[in-house]
Amino acid sequence: MMISSAEVDRLSTVSYNEQNQKAKEKNVLVTSGPTFDRLKTIANRLIPQTEAFRDDTKQWDWRLTLIDAPVLNATCAPGGKITFYTGIIEQLNLSDDEIAAIMGHEIAHALREHGRERVSQAMAQNLVVNVAMAAAGSFGSVVGAANQVAHYVLVLPNSRENESEADAIGLELAARAGYNPMGAITVWEKMIKATKGKSSPEFLSTHPSGETRIEQLSALMPAVEPLYKAAPKPPPTKKL
């Protein structure tokens, strides 16, 4: 690791704030309403479960953003900055269990610091600017460095190993929060159907394939079902 967690979190926050400011300027930043409330409720149930994997998440500055755009994507930047797009919720007609599966998967990437790992690999190959120098420079330099870090953290596809790890941890987070882990399977079935014959969106431009992930998630079900059965269940919310 060639960059500290604190520095990745700081630069990711700069990029996250920049993303939100641009969305606000375009009038696509959603800060209230039924869909935002659904996401907030699910996030508030998932976040406490992260302490089962690392206890410092109590100190994270958790935030949630919803952007009104026809994009099949969701992310969680280092330090707990969650972003969802209305496109993935509406186009796939997601249930709360399915939203929890996606959100848990994205949170898992942040928990395991997959973004920091990828930024470190890029720094080792001299593919990113010296973020320490950029951070000491002008505000524009900081934003540029932050956006470059965000590119490696959120945009480029993860490795097969990182994706499988995030699938497993995300499945457990959702089950511990009282969401049916089968949502992870149905959401992938929907994604495969929605993207059949089309170019894959960023959210799907990863390995392993959807079919392989369904097989792997199915194999994990016996381990997480007891957690789900023991967890308090969330009140049902009405889908839009």
NORCORHU-V968047 format. One record per run of one state. SS is the DSSP state (H for helix, E for strand, - for the rest). FROM is the first residue (numbers start at 1). TO is the last residue. If there is no record, write none. Layout:
<<SS | FROM | TO> <SS | FROM | TO>>
This chain:
<<- | 1 | 4> <H | 5 | 25> <- | 26 | 28> <E | 29 | 30> <- | 31 | 33> <H | 34 | 52> <- | 53 | 54> <H | 55 | 59> <- | 60 | 62> <E | 63 | 67> <- | 68 | 73> <E | 74 | 77> <- | 78 | 80> <E | 81 | 85> <H | 86 | 91> <- | 92 | 95> <H | 96 | 111> <- | 112 | 113> <H | 114 | 124> <- | 125 | 130> <H | 131 | 135> <- | 136 | 138> <H | 139 | 155> <- | 156 | 159> <H | 160 | 176> <- | 177 | 182> <H | 183 | 194> <- | 195 | 201> <H | 202 | 204> <- | 205 | 209> <H | 210 | 230> <- | 231 | 240>>
